[in-house]
Amino acid sequence: MPWTTPPIISGFLIGGWRAALLEIVTIAMAVAVYLPFVRMQDRVSYGEELKAQEDEDKASA
């Protein structure tokens, strides 16, 4: 199986529907683990963006 085959399709081709289901579950678990950190970083970046915009508005006024 070439390494460029998409995850769920490769699982189905190698091990049938059970392997494809296992890959779906694994991907869902990875998303559940990383999502809180991505959201936290998004909040931090958004706050920095708002602060930079306020500083820019003060400087131009």
Sine and cosine of phi, psi and omega as CSV:
sin_phi,cos_phi,sin_psi,cos_psi,sin_omega,cos_omega
0.00,0.00,0.82,-0.57,0.04,-1.00
-0.90,0.43,0.55,-0.83,-0.05,-1.00
-0.94,0.35,-0.25,0.97,-0.02,-1.00
-1.00,0.07,-0.02,1.00,0.02,-1.00
-0.93,0.37,0.74,-0.67,0.00,-1.00
-0.84,0.55,0.52,-0.86,-0.15,-0.99
-0.80,0.60,-0.81,0.59,-0.11,-0.99
-0.94,0.35,-0.60,0.80,0.02,-1.00
-0.92,0.39,-0.68,0.74,0.01,-1.00
-0.90,0.44,-0.64,0.77,0.05,-1.00
-0.88,0.47,-0.65,0.76,0.03,-1.00
-0.91,0.41,-0.67,0.75,-0.02,-1.00
-0.94,0.34,-0.55,0.84,-0.03,-1.00
-0.99,0.13,-0.72,0.69,-0.15,-0.99
-0.80,-0.60,0.13,0.99,0.02,-1.00
1.00,0.07,-0.25,-0.97,-0.11,-0.99
-0.92,0.38,-0.47,0.88,0.00,-1.00
-0.93,0.37,-0.64,0.77,0.04,-1.00
-0.93,0.37,-0.62,0.78,0.05,-1.00
-0.90,0.44,-0.67,0.75,0.04,-1.00
-0.90,0.45,-0.65,0.76,0.04,-1.00
-0.88,0.47,-0.64,0.77,0.03,-1.00
-0.92,0.39,-0.61,0.79,0.06,-1.00
-0.89,0.46,-0.71,0.71,0.01,-1.00
-0.90,0.43,-0.66,0.75,0.00,-1.00
-0.90,0.44,-0.68,0.74,0.04,-1.00
-0.90,0.44,-0.67,0.74,0.02,-1.00
-0.89,0.46,-0.64,0.77,0.03,-1.00
-0.91,0.40,-0.65,0.76,0.02,-1.00
-0.90,0.44,-0.66,0.75,0.04,-1.00
-0.90,0.44,-0.67,0.74,-0.01,-1.00
-0.90,0.45,-0.55,0.83,0.00,-1.00
-0.96,0.27,-0.69,0.72,-0.11,-0.99
-1.00,0.09,-0.41,0.91,-0.09,-1.00
-0.84,0.55,-0.70,0.72,0.02,-1.00
-0.86,0.51,-0.60,0.80,0.00,-1.00
-0.95,0.32,-0.61,0.79,0.04,-1.00
-0.91,0.42,-0.68,0.73,0.03,-1.00
-0.90,0.44,-0.65,0.76,0.01,-1.00
-0.90,0.44,-0.69,0.72,0.02,-1.00
-0.91,0.42,-0.58,0.81,0.04,-1.00
-0.90,0.44,-0.67,0.74,0.04,-1.00
-0.89,0.46,-0.67,0.74,0.00,-1.00
-0.90,0.44,-0.72,0.69,0.00,-1.00
-0.90,0.43,-0.63,0.78,0.02,-1.00
-0.91,0.42,-0.66,0.75,0.05,-1.00
-0.89,0.46,-0.66,0.75,0.04,-1.00
-0.91,0.42,-0.61,0.79,0.03,-1.00
-0.91,0.42,-0.68,0.73,0.03,-1.00
-0.90,0.43,-0.66,0.75,0.01,-1.00
-0.90,0.44,-0.67,0.74,0.02,-1.00
-0.90,0.43,-0.61,0.79,0.02,-1.00
-0.93,0.37,-0.65,0.76,0.04,-1.00
-0.90,0.43,-0.68,0.74,0.03,-1.00
-0.89,0.46,-0.63,0.78,0.02,-1.00
-0.92,0.40,-0.65,0.76,0.03,-1.00
-0.90,0.43,-0.63,0.78,0.02,-1.00
-0.92,0.39,-0.63,0.78,-0.03,-1.00
-0.94,0.34,-0.54,0.84,-0.04,-1.00
-1.00,0.09,-0.22,0.97,-0.04,-1.00
-0.99,0.12,0.00,0.00,0.00,0.00
